[in-house]
């Protein structure tokens, strides 16, 4: 019950701003320092999913706490803000097996991945989800996308962060991108940090 009250309270605070938050992440790219990832694994995954990544200004590479599920991570130093990434190729156009052993058709992978990740973080289905507007998808070369906002339990697996915003983007028959933004507050500082990272990754034409 306390968990439900908490998510409802947070919902009232962020629902009016959630669309703005999505647009901030999914608008046209901003200028960034030209720096490609040093992770061979992530570079391989980017090539397989036809994605392009540029490290945002002020961010630095880190190792994701869950390196089994996530390929790569970045943080904004001294800001309590991190983004973890994972990708999945859809080029073979066949049923995809997810972490929960569920097999899904390629066109719905982004939905099922988002749901699974949100439930895995929270342990239940009390999270907020929104579809990403088409004009924002177009800026990232994506065909579909959703966001999932989760109140995190206190856990070392998520480095004791309080909130996670899962951004799912998919280019049909090419690849799916999951970017998870971790933070300890959802106020102006969060939106500012998110805007710095906007445009760091997108599907190539």
Phi, psi and omega in degrees: 000316179300321179296319180293318178298320181296315182293324178293321179296314178295324180301316181297329182282323191251346181303314179298333183261352186297317179298319177297324180295317178296316180297324179298321181283330191249020176271181183303146183298150175255170179295137179218160177292139182280096180216121180269158181298148177270354181279115177301323180298313182292320178299321177296316180294322177299317180296319182290333181254008176058042179251151177239131182234137173229128182298125181292153178303133177088345180272159174224156179287143172219171176267129178296144180298327177250084184280353175286324182261332185247140186275333195195155178208153176225157177220156172260107187306139177062023181238000184051051182214122179226156173229126176251142184237146165212151182230160177215126180283138177243014187291336180281347174056048177227172180305137182255132177264123182268178183299331180271014180071006177283137178258129183229156178287152185306321185292344181249011183300316184298325179292310183293322177296318179296315179297315182297316182294317179298316179293323180294321178292316189265330184086001177207191183253021181271076178219163181260136178230143179219144173281144178276131182301150184299322182292330176285322176299318182299325180295338180253009179066021183259157178260335183205159178184155178216161171239150178227121180255125188235134167279117185273140169288157180289110186211142178293334181295337176244022174057030175065020174292154182269329185225150173224130171250114181268121178250118179251126177233139181223135169251113188304136179064013178236297182184167178236138178243133170243123176237120182251119180262120181256140180204166177253357176209156183243026180271201182303326180298322179296313180296323178296313180296321179295321181293329178295325183274351184301139176080009183285340182215139178198162177283139175289153179300000000 
